[in-house]
Amino acid sequence: MRFRTSARAACIVVQCSAFACGAAVAQAGHFPYRSSAPPPLAGLDLNATRAHIDSVLGSPDSTSESQGWQSLVYRARGVALTWNKYEQRLYAVVVTQQQAGELDHIRVGDPKDSVVSRWGEPDRQWPHVMDYGDGDGWWAVAVRLDDSDARVVRITLARVLRVEGD
Protein backbone atom coordinates (compact mmCIF):
# COMPACT_ATOMS: atom_id res chain seq x y z
CA MET A 1 0.00 0.00 0.00
CA ARG A 2 1.20 3.48 -0.78
CA PHE A 3 0.42 6.44 1.39
CA ARG A 4 0.01 9.65 -0.49
CA THR A 5 -0.88 12.92 1.13
CA SER A 6 -2.37 14.00 4.38
CA ALA A 7 -5.58 14.46 2.45
CA ARG A 8 -5.62 10.66 1.92
CA ALA A 9 -5.00 10.09 5.61
CA ALA A 10 -7.75 12.57 6.46
CA CYS A 11 -10.08 10.58 4.16
CA ILE A 12 -9.46 7.52 6.32
CA VAL A 13 -10.61 9.53 9.34
CA VAL A 14 -13.66 10.77 7.45
CA GLN A 15 -14.48 7.21 6.37
CA CYS A 16 -14.47 6.04 9.99
CA SER A 17 -16.34 9.19 11.00
CA ALA A 18 -19.09 8.61 8.47
CA PHE A 19 -19.61 5.15 9.91
CA ALA A 20 -19.67 6.19 13.55
CA CYS A 21 -21.93 9.19 13.05
CA GLY A 22 -24.46 7.09 11.15
CA ALA A 23 -27.28 4.94 12.33
CA ALA A 24 -27.38 3.51 15.82
CA VAL A 25 -25.52 0.29 16.42
CA ALA A 26 -28.00 -2.57 16.18
CA GLN A 27 -25.76 -5.49 17.02
CA ALA A 28 -23.92 -5.88 20.31
CA GLY A 29 -21.28 -8.30 18.99
CA HIS A 30 -18.17 -9.20 20.88
CA PHE A 31 -16.15 -6.08 20.10
CA PRO A 32 -14.30 -5.68 23.43
CA TYR A 33 -13.92 -1.91 23.43
CA ARG A 34 -17.49 -0.64 23.50
CA SER A 35 -18.00 2.29 25.86
CA SER A 36 -14.34 2.43 26.79
CA ALA A 37 -11.28 4.46 26.03
CA PRO A 38 -9.75 3.71 22.65
CA PRO A 39 -7.28 0.83 22.72
CA PRO A 40 -3.66 1.33 21.73
CA LEU A 41 -2.56 0.40 18.22
CA ALA A 42 1.11 0.35 17.17
CA GLY A 43 1.96 1.37 20.74
CA LEU A 44 -0.16 4.53 20.52
CA ASP A 45 -3.59 5.53 21.68
CA LEU A 46 -5.58 8.45 20.33
CA ASN A 47 -4.52 10.60 23.29
CA ALA A 48 -0.81 10.28 22.44
CA THR A 49 1.21 13.47 22.40
CA ARG A 50 3.60 14.24 19.56
CA ALA A 51 6.52 13.70 21.96
CA HIS A 52 5.18 10.24 22.83
CA ILE A 53 4.70 9.40 19.15
CA ASP A 54 8.31 10.38 18.45
CA SER A 55 9.56 8.32 21.40
CA VAL A 56 7.63 5.22 20.27
CA LEU A 57 8.10 5.40 16.50
CA GLY A 58 11.06 7.75 15.99
CA SER A 59 11.17 10.08 13.01
CA PRO A 60 8.71 9.43 10.19
CA ASP A 61 10.03 8.32 6.79
CA SER A 62 7.86 10.94 5.14
CA THR A 63 5.44 13.67 6.09
CA SER A 64 2.99 15.85 4.26
CA GLU A 65 0.59 18.53 5.36
CA SER A 66 -2.64 20.07 4.16
CA GLN A 67 -4.71 22.61 6.07
CA GLY A 68 -3.28 21.64 9.44
CA TRP A 69 -3.58 17.89 8.87
CA GLN A 70 -0.24 16.10 8.90
CA SER A 71 0.39 12.65 7.54
CA LEU A 72 3.29 10.88 9.27
CA VAL A 73 4.39 7.72 7.46
CA TYR A 74 6.66 5.05 8.93
CA ARG A 75 6.97 2.72 5.91
CA ALA A 76 9.42 0.24 7.43
CA ARG A 77 7.12 -0.17 10.45
CA GLY A 78 3.92 -0.38 8.40
CA VAL A 79 2.36 2.55 10.28
CA ALA A 80 0.81 5.82 9.14
CA LEU A 81 -0.64 8.51 11.40
CA THR A 82 -2.93 11.49 10.90
CA TRP A 83 -2.06 14.36 13.23
CA ASN A 84 -3.90 17.67 13.56
CA LYS A 85 -1.23 20.23 14.30
CA TYR A 86 -3.70 22.96 15.32
CA GLU A 87 -5.44 20.80 17.90
CA GLN A 88 -2.22 18.89 18.75
CA ARG A 89 -4.22 15.70 18.49
CA LEU A 90 -3.75 12.27 16.96
CA TYR A 91 -6.72 11.45 14.75
CA ALA A 92 -5.83 8.11 13.17
CA VAL A 93 -3.41 5.22 13.48
CA VAL A 94 -3.19 2.91 10.46
CA VAL A 95 -1.25 -0.36 10.41
CA THR A 96 -0.47 -2.23 7.19
CA GLN A 97 2.01 -4.88 8.36
CA GLN A 98 1.56 -7.79 10.71
CA GLN A 99 4.38 -6.72 13.05
CA ALA A 100 2.99 -3.17 13.31
CA GLY A 101 0.51 -4.02 16.05
CA GLU A 102 -2.72 -5.71 17.01
CA LEU A 103 -6.11 -4.98 18.50
CA ASP A 104 -7.42 -7.74 20.77
CA HIS A 105 -5.16 -10.27 19.02
CA ILE A 106 -6.32 -9.20 15.53
CA ARG A 107 -3.44 -8.37 13.14
CA VAL A 108 -2.87 -7.59 9.50
CA GLY A 109 -2.79 -10.91 7.65
CA ASP A 110 -5.41 -12.58 9.83
CA PRO A 111 -8.37 -14.24 8.11
CA LYS A 112 -11.67 -12.38 8.08
CA ASP A 113 -13.23 -15.32 9.94
CA SER A 114 -10.89 -14.68 12.88
CA VAL A 115 -12.10 -11.09 13.12
CA VAL A 116 -15.78 -12.07 13.00
CA SER A 117 -15.39 -14.94 15.47
CA ARG A 118 -13.55 -12.67 17.92
CA TRP A 119 -15.52 -9.41 17.47
CA GLY A 120 -18.84 -10.55 16.00
CA GLU A 121 -20.42 -9.13 12.87
CA PRO A 122 -19.35 -5.54 12.14
CA ASP A 123 -21.60 -2.60 12.92
CA ARG A 124 -21.36 -1.63 9.27
CA GLN A 125 -19.83 -3.32 6.29
CA TRP A 126 -18.83 -1.85 2.94
CA PRO A 127 -17.07 -3.62 0.11
CA HIS A 128 -13.85 -4.92 1.69
CA VAL A 129 -14.28 -2.87 4.91
CA MET A 130 -15.71 -3.94 8.27
CA ASP A 131 -16.38 -1.16 10.80
CA TYR A 132 -16.68 -1.42 14.56
CA GLY A 133 -17.48 1.50 16.87
CA ASP A 134 -17.02 2.33 20.51
CA GLY A 135 -20.73 2.68 21.14
CA ASP A 136 -20.40 6.35 22.09
CA GLY A 137 -19.50 7.61 18.63
CA TRP A 138 -16.14 9.28 19.27
CA TRP A 139 -13.79 6.68 17.80
CA ALA A 140 -14.00 3.67 15.47
CA VAL A 141 -11.99 0.80 14.01
CA ALA A 142 -12.05 0.01 10.28
CA VAL A 143 -10.73 -3.38 9.18
CA ARG A 144 -9.83 -3.36 5.47
CA LEU A 145 -9.90 -6.74 3.76
CA ASP A 146 -8.12 -7.89 0.60
CA ASP A 147 -10.00 -7.94 -2.71
CA SER A 148 -11.30 -11.45 -2.05
CA ASP A 149 -12.54 -10.44 1.45
CA ALA A 150 -10.41 -13.22 2.91
CA ARG A 151 -7.64 -11.48 4.92
CA VAL A 152 -7.01 -8.26 6.84
CA VAL A 153 -4.73 -5.86 4.93
CA ARG A 154 -5.14 -2.74 7.08
CA ILE A 155 -6.46 -1.80 10.52
CA THR A 156 -7.38 1.82 11.23
CA LEU A 157 -8.16 3.29 14.64
CA ALA A 158 -9.60 6.78 14.21
CA ARG A 159 -11.35 9.59 15.98
CA VAL A 160 -14.77 10.54 14.70
CA LEU A 161 -14.90 13.96 13.12
CA ARG A 162 -17.96 15.81 14.34
CA VAL A 163 -19.86 18.11 12.05
CA GLU A 164 -21.73 20.95 13.72
CA GLY A 165 -25.29 19.85 14.30
CA ASP A 166 -24.43 16.16 14.80
Backbone as a printed PyTorch tensor [residue, N CA C, xyz], in Angstrom:
tensor([[[  0.8330,  -1.1760,   0.0000],
         [  0.0000,   0.0000,   0.0000],
         [  0.8760,   1.2380,   0.0000]],

        [[  0.4790,   2.2150,  -0.7650],
         [  1.2050,   3.4760,  -0.7840],
         [  0.3940,   4.5230,  -0.0490]],

        [[  1.0690,   5.3270,   0.7140],
         [  0.4220,   6.4350,   1.3930],
         [  0.7460,   7.6800,   0.5980]],

        [[ -0.2340,   8.4890,   0.3250],
         [  0.0120,   9.6530,  -0.4940],
         [  0.1070,  10.9040,   0.3540]],

        [[ -0.9370,  11.6410,   0.4440],
         [ -0.8750,  12.9200,   1.1320],
         [ -1.6660,  12.8710,   2.4140]],

        [[ -1.5720,  13.9450,   3.1610],
         [ -2.3690,  14.0010,   4.3800],
         [ -3.8510,  14.0330,   4.0440]],

        [[ -4.1840,  14.4870,   2.8520],
         [ -5.5850,  14.4640,   2.4520],
         [ -6.0810,  13.0180,   2.4010]],

        [[ -5.2470,  12.0810,   1.9360],
         [ -5.6160,  10.6620,   1.9160],
         [ -5.8070,  10.1560,   3.3460]],

        [[ -4.8780,  10.5180,   4.2140],
         [ -5.0050,  10.0880,   5.6060],
         [ -6.2470,  10.6830,   6.2400]],

        [[ -6.5470,  11.9320,   5.9260],
         [ -7.7540,  12.5660,   6.4620],
         [ -8.9970,  11.8570,   5.9440]],

        [[ -8.9510,  11.3320,   4.6990],
         [-10.0830,  10.5830,   4.1580],
         [-10.3410,   9.3290,   4.9730]],

        [[ -9.2940,   8.7000,   5.4760],
         [ -9.4590,   7.5210,   6.3200],
         [-10.2420,   7.9040,   7.5660]],

        [[ -9.8940,   9.0530,   8.1550],
         [-10.6060,   9.5260,   9.3420],
         [-12.0570,   9.8050,   9.0000]],

        [[-12.2980,  10.4510,   7.8550],
         [-13.6580,  10.7710,   7.4530],
         [-14.4470,   9.4910,   7.2010]],

        [[-13.8030,   8.4730,   6.6100],
         [-14.4760,   7.2050,   6.3660],
         [-14.9380,   6.6140,   7.6860]],

        [[-14.0740,   6.5560,   8.6720],
         [-14.4660,   6.0370,   9.9900],
         [-15.5150,   6.9340,  10.6190]],

        [[-15.3950,   8.2420,  10.4180],
         [-16.3390,   9.1880,  11.0000],
         [-17.7240,   9.0080,  10.4210]],

        [[-17.7970,   8.7970,   9.1080],
         [-19.0900,   8.6100,   8.4660],
         [-19.7930,   7.3940,   9.0470]],

        [[-19.0300,   6.3600,   9.3130],
         [-19.6070,   5.1540,   9.9060],
         [-20.1210,   5.4490,  11.3110]],

        [[-19.3200,   6.0540,  12.1470],
         [-19.6650,   6.1880,  13.5540],
         [-20.7530,   7.2240,  13.7950]],

        [[-20.8930,   8.1750,  12.9020],
         [-21.9270,   9.1940,  13.0540],
         [-23.2480,   8.7470,  12.4510]],

        [[-23.2740,   7.5780,  11.8360],
         [-24.4590,   7.0940,  11.1460],
         [-25.4950,   6.5210,  12.0820]],

        [[-26.1880,   5.5430,  11.5810],
         [-27.2850,   4.9380,  12.3250],
         [-26.8000,   4.2900,  13.6150]],

        [[-27.7210,   4.1250,  14.5290],
         [-27.3780,   3.5140,  15.8190],
         [-26.9060,   2.0820,  15.6130]],

        [[-26.0620,   1.6420,  16.4950],
         [-25.5220,   0.2920,  16.4170],
         [-26.6210,  -0.6810,  16.8230]],

        [[-26.9090,  -1.6420,  15.9240],
         [-27.9980,  -2.5690,  16.1830],
         [-27.5100,  -3.8710,  16.8010]],

        [[-26.2710,  -4.2000,  16.5980],
         [-25.7600,  -5.4900,  17.0250],
         [-24.7240,  -5.2840,  18.1150]],

        [[-24.8570,  -6.0260,  19.2010],
         [-23.9200,  -5.8760,  20.3130],
         [-22.5700,  -6.4870,  19.9930]],

        [[-22.5380,  -7.6530,  19.3710],
         [-21.2830,  -8.2960,  18.9920],
         [-20.3770,  -8.5810,  20.1720]],

        [[-19.1530,  -8.8970,  19.8480],
         [-18.1730,  -9.1960,  20.8760],
         [-17.0200,  -8.2060,  20.8520]],

        [[-17.2090,  -7.0760,  20.1730],
         [-16.1470,  -6.0810,  20.0990],
         [-15.8370,  -5.6350,  21.5250]],

        [[-14.5980,  -5.8310,  22.0020],
         [-14.3030,  -5.6770,  23.4290],
         [-14.1600,  -4.2420,  23.9170]],

        [[-14.2280,  -3.2810,  23.0220],
         [-13.9170,  -1.9080,  23.4300],
         [-15.1210,  -0.9840,  23.4810]],

        [[-16.3070,  -1.5090,  23.4570],
         [-17.4910,  -0.6390,  23.4950],
         [-17.5160,   0.1440,  24.8110]],

        [[-17.8650,   1.4090,  24.6960],
         [-18.0030,   2.2940,  25.8560],
         [-16.7380,   2.3270,  26.7110]],

        [[-15.5930,   2.3300,  26.0490],
         [-14.3430,   2.4310,  26.7880],
         [-13.4020,   3.3580,  26.0410]],

        [[-12.2990,   3.6400,  26.6850],
         [-11.2790,   4.4570,  26.0340],
         [-10.7440,   3.6940,  24.8280]],

        [[-10.2780,   4.4120,  23.8180],
         [ -9.7540,   3.7070,  22.6500],
         [ -8.5350,   2.8720,  23.0140]],

        [[ -8.4310,   1.6960,  22.4280],
         [ -7.2840,   0.8330,  22.7170],
         [ -6.0390,   1.3440,  22.0100]],

        [[ -4.8740,   0.9510,  22.4590],
         [ -3.6570,   1.3300,  21.7290],
         [ -3.5100,   0.4910,  20.4580]],

        [[ -2.9100,   1.0850,  19.4470],
         [ -2.5590,   0.3980,  18.2150],
         [ -1.1820,   0.8980,  17.8200]],

        [[ -0.2790,   0.0170,  17.5030],
         [  1.1140,   0.3500,  17.1680],
         [  1.7920,   1.0750,  18.3330]],

        [[  1.3680,   0.7520,  19.5590],
         [  1.9600,   1.3660,  20.7380],
         [  1.4450,   2.7560,  21.0500]],

        [[  0.3880,   3.1820,  20.3440],
         [ -0.1550,   4.5320,  20.5200],
         [ -1.6560,   4.4720,  20.7470]],

        [[ -2.1460,   5.3560,  21.6150],
         [ -3.5890,   5.5260,  21.6840],
         [ -3.9140,   6.9130,  21.1270]],

        [[ -5.1830,   7.1920,  20.9700],
         [ -5.5820,   8.4480,  20.3340],
         [ -5.3220,   9.6750,  21.2020]],

        [[ -4.8890,   9.4760,  22.4290],
         [ -4.5200,  10.6030,  23.2900],
         [ -3.0120,  10.8330,  23.3190]],

        [[ -2.2740,  10.1540,  22.4570],
         [ -0.8150,  10.2780,  22.4400],
         [ -0.3830,  11.6950,  22.0620]],

        [[  0.6250,  12.1780,  22.7470],
         [  1.2140,  13.4740,  22.3960],
         [  2.2210,  13.2660,  21.2710]],

        [[  2.6040,  14.3500,  20.6290],
         [  3.5990,  14.2390,  19.5560],
         [  4.9280,  13.7400,  20.1270]],

        [[  5.2820,  14.1660,  21.3320],
         [  6.5220,  13.6990,  21.9570],
         [  6.4670,  12.1860,  22.1920]],

        [[  5.3190,  11.6840,  22.6250],
         [  5.1770,  10.2430,  22.8320],
         [  5.2630,   9.4850,  21.5040]],

        [[  4.6300,  10.0150,  20.4820],
         [  4.7020,   9.3990,  19.1520],
         [  6.1580,   9.2860,  18.7140]],

        [[  6.8930,  10.3820,  18.8510],
         [  8.3060,  10.3760,  18.4490],
         [  9.1210,   9.3860,  19.2770]],

        [[  8.8020,   9.2570,  20.5600],
         [  9.5580,   8.3250,  21.4000],
         [  9.2440,   6.8670,  21.0560]],

        [[  8.0170,   6.5840,  20.6070],
         [  7.6280,   5.2170,  20.2710],
         [  8.0750,   4.8400,  18.8550]],

        [[  7.8640,   5.7410,  17.9000],
         [  8.1020,   5.3980,  16.5030],
         [  9.3500,   6.0430,  15.8910]],

        [[  9.9180,   7.0450,  16.5660],
         [ 11.0560,   7.7510,  15.9880],
         [ 10.5920,   8.7540,  14.9430]],

        [[ 11.4950,   9.1150,  14.0610],
         [ 11.1700,  10.0840,  13.0070],
         [ 10.4430,   9.3840,  11.8620]],

        [[  9.4220,  10.0370,  11.3150],
         [  8.7130,   9.4260,  10.1870],
         [  9.6030,   9.3910,   8.9370]],

        [[  9.3340,   8.4160,   8.0750],
         [ 10.0300,   8.3250,   6.7930],
         [  9.6120,   9.4470,   5.8550]],

        [[  8.3530,   9.8330,   5.9530],
         [  7.8640,  10.9410,   5.1350],
         [  6.7180,  11.6290,   5.8600]],

        [[  6.5410,  12.8870,   5.5360],
         [  5.4400,  13.6740,   6.0940],
         [  4.8550,  14.5190,   4.9780]],

        [[  3.6260,  14.8810,   5.1320],
         [  2.9860,  15.8550,   4.2570],
         [  1.9420,  16.5790,   5.0850]],

        [[  1.5380,  17.7250,   4.5970],
         [  0.5890,  18.5330,   5.3560],
         [ -0.3760,  19.2330,   4.4260]],

        [[ -1.6160,  19.3310,   4.8820],
         [ -2.6360,  20.0690,   4.1600],
         [ -3.6220,  20.6190,   5.1670]],

        [[ -3.7470,  21.9180,   5.2160],
         [ -4.7120,  22.6120,   6.0710],
         [ -4.6570,  22.1540,   7.5200]],

        [[ -3.4580,  22.0020,   8.0350],
         [ -3.2760,  21.6420,   9.4360],
         [ -3.2700,  20.1530,   9.7220]],

        [[ -3.6250,  19.3500,   8.7290],
         [ -3.5770,  17.8900,   8.8740],
         [ -2.2170,  17.4200,   8.4150]],

        [[ -1.5410,  16.6520,   9.2590],
         [ -0.2410,  16.1040,   8.9020],
         [ -0.3390,  14.5920,   8.7780]],

        [[  0.2710,  14.0800,   7.7210],
         [  0.3950,  12.6460,   7.5350],
         [  1.8230,  12.2750,   7.8890]],

        [[  1.9790,  11.3620,   8.8300],
         [  3.2870,  10.8830,   9.2670],
         [  3.3740,   9.4120,   8.8750]],

        [[  4.3040,   9.0770,   7.9910],
         [  4.3860,   7.7200,   7.4580],
         [  5.6890,   7.0620,   7.9090]],

        [[  5.5400,   5.8710,   8.4640],
         [  6.6570,   5.0490,   8.9310],
         [  6.6200,   3.7640,   8.1030]],

        [[  7.1000,   3.8330,   6.8710],
         [  6.9700,   2.7160,   5.9130],
         [  7.5550,   1.4140,   6.4460]],

        [[  8.7630,   1.4670,   6.9710],
         [  9.4180,   0.2360,   7.4340],
         [  8.6290,  -0.4260,   8.5630]],

        [[  7.9120,   0.3640,   9.3310],
         [  7.1210,  -0.1700,  10.4490],
         [  5.7030,  -0.5570,  10.0330]],

        [[  5.2780,  -0.1010,   8.8440],
         [  3.9190,  -0.3760,   8.3950],
         [  2.8870,   0.4320,   9.1580]],

        [[  3.2450,   1.6880,   9.4880],
         [  2.3590,   2.5530,  10.2760],
         [  2.2380,   3.9110,   9.5920]],

        [[  1.0370,   4.4510,   9.5870],
         [  0.8070,   5.8210,   9.1430],
         [ -0.1120,   6.4940,  10.1610]],

        [[  0.1400,   7.7610,  10.4220],
         [ -0.6430,   8.5110,  11.4020],
         [ -1.2210,   9.7620,  10.7600]],

        [[ -2.3610,  10.1900,  11.2550],
         [ -2.9280,  11.4850,  10.9050],
         [ -2.9270,  12.3300,  12.1610]],

        [[ -2.2330,  13.4540,  12.0960],
         [ -2.0590,  14.3620,  13.2310],
         [ -2.6380,  15.7110,  12.8600]],

        [[ -3.4020,  16.3100,  13.7820],
         [ -3.8970,  17.6700,  13.5620],
         [ -3.0000,  18.6090,  14.3340]],

        [[ -2.2220,  19.3960,  13.6190],
         [ -1.2350,  20.2290,  14.3020],
         [ -1.8750,  21.4020,  15.0360]],

        [[ -3.0500,  21.8420,  14.6070],
         [ -3.6960,  22.9550,  15.3150],
         [ -4.2660,  22.5050,  16.6520]],

        [[ -4.8690,  21.3380,  16.6660],
         [ -5.4370,  20.7960,  17.9050],
         [ -4.4160,  20.0150,  18.7160]],

        [[ -3.2470,  19.7300,  18.1070],
         [ -2.2250,  18.8950,  18.7480],
         [ -2.8370,  17.5740,  19.1840]],

        [[ -3.4690,  16.9030,  18.2010],
         [ -4.2230,  15.7000,  18.4880],
         [ -3.9830,  14.6380,  17.4210]],

        [[ -3.8430,  13.3960,  17.8670],
         [ -3.7450,  12.2690,  16.9610],
         [ -5.1630,  11.8660,  16.5470]],

        [[ -5.3880,  11.7910,  15.2450],
         [ -6.7190,  11.4460,  14.7460],
         [ -6.8250,  10.0200,  14.2320]],

        [[ -5.7340,   9.4720,  13.7000],
         [ -5.8270,   8.1150,  13.1670],
         [ -4.4830,   7.4100,  13.2460]],

        [[ -4.5670,   6.1090,  13.5290],
         [ -3.4140,   5.2150,  13.4830],
         [ -3.7860,   4.1150,  12.4910]],

        [[ -2.9460,   3.9160,  11.4900],
         [ -3.1910,   2.9140,  10.4550],
         [ -2.0220,   1.9380,  10.4530]],

        [[ -2.3180,   0.6410,  10.5120],
         [ -1.2530,  -0.3570,  10.4070],
         [ -1.4920,  -1.2000,   9.1590]],

        [[ -0.3850,  -1.4880,   8.4460],
         [ -0.4720,  -2.2320,   7.1890],
         [  0.4480,  -3.4450,   7.1680]],

        [[  1.1320,  -3.7140,   8.2690],
         [  2.0140,  -4.8760,   8.3550],
         [  1.7190,  -5.6360,   9.6400]],

        [[  1.8900,  -6.9330,   9.5760],
         [  1.5610,  -7.7890,  10.7140],
         [  2.3060,  -7.3880,  11.9770]],

        [[  3.5860,  -7.0560,  11.8640],
         [  4.3790,  -6.7240,  13.0500],
         [  4.0800,  -5.3280,  13.5980]],

        [[  3.2520,  -4.5500,  12.8990],
         [  2.9910,  -3.1690,  13.3140],
         [  2.1500,  -3.0790,  14.5820]],

        [[  1.3270,  -4.0740,  14.8430],
         [  0.5070,  -4.0230,  16.0530],
         [ -0.7620,  -4.8260,  15.8950]],

        [[ -1.4750,  -4.9390,  16.9900],
         [ -2.7160,  -5.7120,  17.0140],
         [ -3.7450,  -5.0170,  17.8780]],

        [[ -4.9940,  -5.3770,  17.6380],
         [ -6.1070,  -4.9840,  18.5010],
         [ -6.7820,  -6.2740,  18.9520]],

        [[ -6.7700,  -6.5510,  20.2310],
         [ -7.4190,  -7.7400,  20.7710],
         [ -7.0240,  -8.9860,  19.9770]],

        [[ -5.7390,  -9.1200,  19.7190],
         [ -5.1590, -10.2660,  19.0200],
         [ -5.4910, -10.3200,  17.5270]],

        [[ -6.0530,  -9.2670,  16.9680],
         [ -6.3200,  -9.2030,  15.5320],
         [ -5.1930,  -8.4050,  14.8880]],

        [[ -4.5800,  -8.9840,  13.8400],
         [ -3.4420,  -8.3740,  13.1360],
         [ -3.6820,  -8.3670,  11.6290]],

        [[ -2.9040,  -7.5320,  10.9530],
         [ -2.8660,  -7.5880,   9.4970],
         [ -2.4230,  -8.9940,   9.0990]],

        [[ -3.0840,  -9.5580,   8.1010],
         [ -2.7900, -10.9110,   7.6470],
         [ -3.7410, -11.9580,   8.1940]],

        [[ -4.4610, -11.6250,   9.2600],
         [ -5.4110, -12.5840,   9.8280],
         [ -6.5920, -12.7990,   8.8790]],

        [[ -7.1810, -13.9990,   8.9280],
         [ -8.3660, -14.2420,   8.1060],
         [ -9.5650, -13.4520,   8.6270]],

        [[-10.4470, -13.0860,   7.7140],
         [-11.6750, -12.3760,   8.0760],
         [-12.4530, -13.1630,   9.1300]],

        [[-12.4900, -14.4820,   8.9890],
         [-13.2290, -15.3210,   9.9390],
         [-12.7280, -15.1500,  11.3680]],

        [[-11.4360, -14.9110,  11.5410],
         [-10.8870, -14.6840,  12.8850],
         [-11.4340, -13.3970,  13.4820]],

        [[-11.5610, -12.3700,  12.6510],
         [-12.0980, -11.0880,  13.1240],
         [-13.5480, -11.2720,  13.5560]],

        [[-14.3530, -11.9010,  12.7040],
         [-15.7780, -12.0730,  13.0040],
         [-15.9830, -12.9950,  14.2020]],

        [[-15.1990, -14.0520,  14.3200],
         [-15.3870, -14.9400,  15.4680],
         [-14.9710, -14.2620,  16.7680]],

        [[-14.0120, -13.3530,  16.7020],
         [-13.5470, -12.6680,  17.9150],
         [-14.4220, -11.4640,  18.2550]],

        [[-14.8120, -10.6790,  17.2370],
         [-15.5250,  -9.4150,  17.4700],
         [-16.9950,  -9.4420,  17.0850]],

        [[-17.4640, -10.5000,  16.4740],
         [-18.8390, -10.5480,  15.9970],
         [-18.9520,  -9.8600,  14.6420]],

        [[-20.1810,  -9.8070,  14.1470],
         [-20.4160,  -9.1300,  12.8750],
         [-20.1450,  -7.6340,  13.0530]],

        [[-19.6350,  -6.9750,  12.0110],
         [-19.3480,  -5.5410,  12.1370],
         [-20.6250,  -4.7220,  12.2700]],

        [[-20.4710,  -3.5200,  12.8160],
         [-21.5990,  -2.5950,  12.9180],
         [-22.0700,  -2.1800,  11.5330]],

        [[-21.0950,  -1.9690,  10.6650],
         [-21.3640,  -1.6310,   9.2690],
         [-20.3390,  -2.3420,   8.4160]],

        [[-20.7660,  -2.6920,   7.2110],
         [-19.8280,  -3.3190,   6.2910],
         [-20.0110,  -2.7170,   4.9110]],

        [[-18.8890,  -2.3360,   4.3100],
         [-18.8340,  -1.8480,   2.9410],
         [-18.0120,  -2.8390,   2.1560]],

        [[-17.9460,  -2.7040,   0.8500],
         [-17.0700,  -3.6170,   0.1110],
         [-15.6490,  -3.5890,   0.6920]],

        [[-15.2030,  -4.7070,   1.1730],
         [-13.8470,  -4.9200,   1.6950],
         [-13.5410,  -4.1790,   3.0020]],

        [[-14.5230,  -3.6030,   3.6600],
         [-14.2820,  -2.8730,   4.9090],
         [-15.3270,  -3.2790,   5.9450]],

        [[-14.8430,  -3.6350,   7.1390],
         [-15.7140,  -3.9390,   8.2710],
         [-15.4480,  -2.8810,   9.3440]],

        [[-16.5140,  -2.2340,   9.8130],
         [-16.3780,  -1.1610,  10.7960],
         [-16.9710,  -1.5550,  12.1350]],

        [[-16.2480,  -1.1950,  13.1850],
         [-16.6800,  -1.4220,  14.5640],
         [-16.5430,  -0.1030,  15.3080]],

        [[-17.5330,   0.2480,  16.1300],
         [-17.4800,   1.5010,  16.8730],
         [-17.4210,   1.2920,  18.3610]],

        [[-17.1530,   2.3900,  19.0540],
         [-17.0190,   2.3290,  20.5090],
         [-18.3540,   2.3560,  21.2260]],

        [[-19.4180,   2.6090,  20.5110],
         [-20.7320,   2.6780,  21.1390],
         [-21.1120,   4.0820,  21.5540]],

        [[-20.1270,   4.9660,  21.7150],
         [-20.3970,   6.3540,  22.0860],
         [-20.1810,   7.3050,  20.9220]],

        [[-19.6480,   6.7990,  19.8290],
         [-19.5000,   7.6140,  18.6290],
         [-18.3340,   8.5830,  18.6110]],

        [[-17.2750,   8.3470,  19.3750],
         [-16.1390,   9.2790,  19.2720],
         [-14.8950,   8.6450,  18.6900]],

        [[-14.8750,   7.3380,  18.5160],
         [-13.7940,   6.6780,  17.7970],
         [-14.3190,   5.3850,  17.1810]],

        [[-13.5700,   4.8680,  16.1880],
         [-14.0030,   3.6730,  15.4740],
         [-12.7850,   2.9120,  14.9590]],

        [[-13.0120,   1.6480,  14.6180],
         [-11.9900,   0.8000,  14.0080],
         [-12.5210,   0.3380,  12.6580]],

        [[-11.7130,   0.5220,  11.6140],
         [-12.0460,   0.0140,  10.2840],
         [-11.0500,  -1.0900,   9.9450]],

        [[-11.5610,  -2.2490,   9.5760],
         [-10.7320,  -3.3800,   9.1770],
         [-10.8900,  -3.5340,   7.6630]],

        [[ -9.8200,  -3.2530,   6.9400],
         [ -9.8340,  -3.3560,   5.4720],
         [ -9.3930,  -4.7560,   5.0900]],

        [[-10.1860,  -5.3880,   4.2130],
         [ -9.8960,  -6.7450,   3.7560],
         [ -9.3090,  -6.7120,   2.3470]],

        [[ -8.6470,  -7.7990,   1.9600],
         [ -8.1200,  -7.8900,   0.6000],
         [ -9.2820,  -7.9710,  -0.3930]],

        [[ -8.9650,  -7.9700,  -1.6760],
         [ -9.9980,  -7.9370,  -2.7080],
         [-10.9110,  -9.1590,  -2.7060]],

        [[-10.4490, -10.2610,  -2.1320],
         [-11.3020, -11.4480,  -2.0500],
         [-12.0460, -11.5260,  -0.7090]],

        [[-11.9140, -10.4890,   0.1140],
         [-12.5420, -10.4430,   1.4510],
         [-12.0940, -11.5820,   2.3470]],

        [[-10.8840, -12.0650,   2.1470],
         [-10.4070, -13.2150,   2.9120],
         [ -9.5010, -12.8340,   4.0760]],

        [[ -8.6510, -11.8190,   3.9080],
         [ -7.6370, -11.4820,   4.9190],
         [ -7.5940,  -9.9830,   5.1970]],

        [[ -7.1740,  -9.6570,   6.4210],
         [ -7.0090,  -8.2640,   6.8390],
         [ -5.7550,  -7.6910,   6.1810]],

        [[ -5.8980,  -6.5300,   5.5250],
         [ -4.7340,  -5.8640,   4.9290],
         [ -4.4250,  -4.5340,   5.6090]],

        [[ -5.3760,  -4.0110,   6.3890],
         [ -5.1450,  -2.7390,   7.0790],
         [ -6.1150,  -2.6330,   8.2510]],

        [[ -5.6070,  -2.1030,   9.3570],
         [ -6.4560,  -1.8030,  10.5150],
         [ -6.2880,  -0.3220,  10.8240]],

        [[ -7.4040,   0.3820,  10.9340],
         [ -7.3840,   1.8170,  11.2280],
         [ -8.1510,   2.0910,  12.5140]],

        [[ -7.5160,   2.7750,  13.4340],
         [ -8.1570,   3.2870,  14.6410],
         [ -8.2460,   4.7860,  14.4530]],

        [[ -9.4520,   5.3540,  14.5150],
         [ -9.5980,   6.7830,  14.2060],
         [-10.6380,   7.4630,  15.0870]],

        [[-10.3650,   8.7330,  15.3290],
         [-11.3540,   9.5920,  15.9840],
         [-12.4680,   9.8720,  15.0000]],

        [[-13.6360,  10.1360,  15.5240],
         [-14.7690,  10.5410,  14.7020],
         [-14.7340,  12.0520,  14.5790]],

        [[-14.8090,  12.5150,  13.3550],
         [-14.9050,  13.9630,  13.1220],
         [-16.3510,  14.3640,  13.2830]],

        [[-16.6060,  15.3400,  14.0980],
         [-17.9620,  15.8140,  14.3370],
         [-18.2530,  17.0100,  13.4560]],

        [[-19.4060,  16.9870,  12.8440],
         [-19.8590,  18.1080,  12.0530],
         [-20.8790,  18.8490,  12.9050]],

        [[-20.8120,  20.1710,  12.9000],
         [-21.7260,  20.9530,  13.7200],
         [-23.1620,  20.5300,  13.4060]],

        [[-23.9250,  20.2850,  14.4430],
         [-25.2950,  19.8500,  14.2970],
         [-25.4620,  18.3540,  14.5080]],

        [[-24.3440,  17.6090,  14.5460],
         [-24.4280,  16.1550,  14.8000],
         [-24.6180,  15.8790,  16.2550]]])
